[in-house]
Amino acid sequence: MDPISRLLLCSVLAVATVTDIRGQRIPNLLTFPAMLLAFSYHGMTQGLDGLLFSLAGFGLGLGVMLIPYLAGVMGPGDVKLMAAVGVFLGASGTLNAFLLTSLFGGLYALVVLLAHFSILKGILRAFWDSLNVLILTRRFVYVPQTKGERLPRLCYGAAIAAGTIVSMAYSDAGIFSVGNLLAPAWPV
């Protein structure tokens, strides 16, 4: 990845992280211009290949985050931010960034739940009760928490930023690449 697009993407990720933490929102005014800028940059520097590179990343970035969004566990700004990351990184880079984002997001969620231990206890108790019902009746019935406590909201933009930046650093160093894991180089 060239230094200009790296700087642009890191700037977008920094602003997204700050706005997500402050207002639990990643604005369209950030994500849509970032996508347009990356499409334009790749198109001007690499022509049609650059546009196809960006389009593949956009599709993958949008696709991997659309299912959690439709399930109600992800906000629309997070989906658009990952799509913007995809436009910058292409499909392979987006897959790497998404996997590391998922890892950072899981760790982040665990830390937040540990900070709200009473909620974690309620979730574990509900899971245990549901497991007991399953064993006794052989039907899975979710037994909800008895307390009315809501789960804390996660600012997933920070996880997207961390996963993307670590992915870029590792892929530049040649340490981590899903493409290398899925299609190893065969000796000729």
Secondary structure by P-SEA (a helix, b strand, c coil): ccaaaaaaaaaaaaaaaaaaaacccccccccaaaaaaaaaaaaaaccaaaaaaaaaaaaaaaaaaaaaaaaccccaaaaaaaaaaaaaccaaaaaaaaaaaaaaaaaaaaaaaaaaaaaaaaaaaaaaaaaaaaaaccbbbbbccccccccccccaaaaaaaaaaaaaaaaaaccccccccccccccc
